Structure formats: C-alpha cells, structure tokens
C-alpha cells in the first residue's frame, strides 16, 4: 500500500514529518472488531435416538392431555369426541404417509 507524508507528534511535544502507512476505515474496523470464530459441536447420536424412542402413550393420557398434545404437533382436537376417537385422530395424524 502507498505511504503518505504526515506530521507525527513526538513525546517531547514537537512534530516530525514521517512516512506513514495509510489505513482505511474498513481496515481499522476489521482490526478492532474481529469476530470470534464459531465453535461447531458435533451432534450426539444418543440424543437423536432418545428423540425417536419418545413416543406418546395415548392410552395413559386424559382427553385434556390428548388435546394439548395435539395442539403441540399442529392438530386441533375436539374434546367433545370420546377418547378412542381422539386417539384414532392422533395416530392418523402422526403416522407416516
């Protein structure tokens, strides 16, 4: 990069003409604000297996719990239906197509 002639303040209070390296504002910002490098952690296979094994036990749930669970997966259930119908709707919705 090209150097330029500039007055530089000396410790005794006087000025001296020196050739200085011109630094752009972008270079100053990059030097002052360098972002930390991201840390990438590997995904544990055990965590994925646990998620696969977590299957809701619809028979043990109440109708209110079934309705709440349905809402969490994007299915709106009507509690006016009996429990068997709610379970059938949930199984139909969650089964692979």
Secondary structure by P-SEA (a helix, b strand, c coil): cbbbbbbbbccccbbbbbbbbbbcaaaaaaaacccccbbbbcccaaaaaaaaacccccccccaaaaaaaaaaacbbbbccccaaaaaaaaaaaaccc
